[in-house]
């Protein structure tokens, strides 16, 4: 169900700048943060207070007119810097289309706001 390996990425990540929100499902605490890179299997969220590795989270990413929401798990944290999260799989079709479009745009340097 989860991308395996805390430091082993299942897919290449690409630099992005997106508004993000993460809710720690264990504490029901919601944080506003930024997504700085994304892949088909996860993303990196910039935050001074990352959740612990293994914590279940619900994330919401916004860019242009698209919104992506899914359950995820913190794969690793970098204290006072951020956390890498692995998306729960399989992603529903519409969510997979959204993240695929963002990855494609980031890989080609395009910045579509559709």
C-alpha positions in Angstrom: 0.0 0.0 0.0 2.9 2.4 0.8 6.0 3.3 -1.2 8.7 1.2 0.5 12.0 2.3 1.9 12.4 5.5 3.9 15.2 6.9 1.8 14.6 5.0 -1.4 12.3 6.8 -3.8 10.0 4.8 -6.0 10.1 7.4 -8.7 12.2 10.5 -9.7 11.2 13.7 -8.0 11.0 17.1 -9.6 11.3 20.6 -8.0 8.0 22.4 -7.6 6.5 25.2 -5.5 3.0 24.4 -4.3 0.8 25.3 -1.4 0.3 22.3 0.8 -1.5 21.2 3.9 -0.9 18.1 6.0 -3.0 16.7 8.7 -1.4 14.3 11.2 -4.1 11.6 11.5 -2.8 10.4 14.9 -3.2 13.9 16.5 -5.7 15.5 14.1 -3.3 18.5 13.9 -3.2 20.4 10.5 -0.2 22.3 9.2 0.1 24.7 6.3 3.3 24.2 4.5 5.0 24.1 1.0 5.7 21.2 -1.3 9.1 21.6 -2.8 9.4 18.4 -4.9 7.0 15.8 -6.2 6.9 12.4 -7.8 4.3 9.9 -8.7 4.8 8.1 -5.4 5.4 11.0 -2.9 6.6 14.5 -2.2 8.7 16.6 0.1 7.0 19.1 2.4 9.0 22.0 3.8 8.2 22.6 7.5 10.0 23.5 10.7 8.0 20.9 12.6 7.9 17.6 10.6 5.9 14.7 11.8 7.7 11.5 12.9 8.6 8.9 10.4 5.8 6.4 10.0 3.1 8.9 11.0 -0.1 8.6 8.9 -1.0 12.0 7.3 -3.6 13.3 4.9 -2.1 15.8 2.5 -3.6 18.4 0.2 -1.6 20.1 -2.6 -2.8 23.0 -4.6 -1.3 24.4 -7.8 -3.0 26.3 -10.5 -6.6 25.2 -10.6 -5.8 21.6 -9.5 -6.1 20.1 -6.1 -4.6 16.8 -5.0 -5.6 15.0 -1.8 -4.6 11.6 -0.5 -3.6 9.7 2.6 0.1 9.3 2.9 2.8 8.2 5.4 5.8 10.1 6.5 8.7 8.2 5.0 11.4 10.3 6.7 11.9 13.6 8.4 14.7 16.2 8.5 14.4 18.1 11.8 13.5 21.8 11.3 13.6 21.3 7.5 10.8 19.1 6.4 9.5 15.6 5.6 9.3 13.2 2.8 5.9 11.5 2.4 4.9 8.4 0.5 1.4 8.5 -1.1 -1.0 5.7 -0.3 -1.4 3.4 -3.3 -3.2 2.9 -5.5 -4.2 6.5 -6.0 -7.7 7.1 -7.4 -7.8 7.8 -11.1 -8.5 11.6 -10.9 -5.8 12.0 -8.2 -3.3 10.0 -10.3 -4.1 12.2 -13.3 -3.5 15.4 -11.3 -0.1 14.3 -9.8 0.9 12.9 -13.2 0.2 16.2 -14.9 2.3 18.1 -12.3 5.2 15.7 -12.6 5.1 16.0 -16.4 5.0 19.8 -16.1 7.9 19.8 -13.6 9.9 17.4 -15.8 9.6 19.6 -18.9 9.8 23.0 -17.1 6.2 23.8 -18.1 3.9 25.6 -15.6 0.3 25.0 -16.7 -2.4 26.5 -14.5 -5.2 24.4 -15.8 
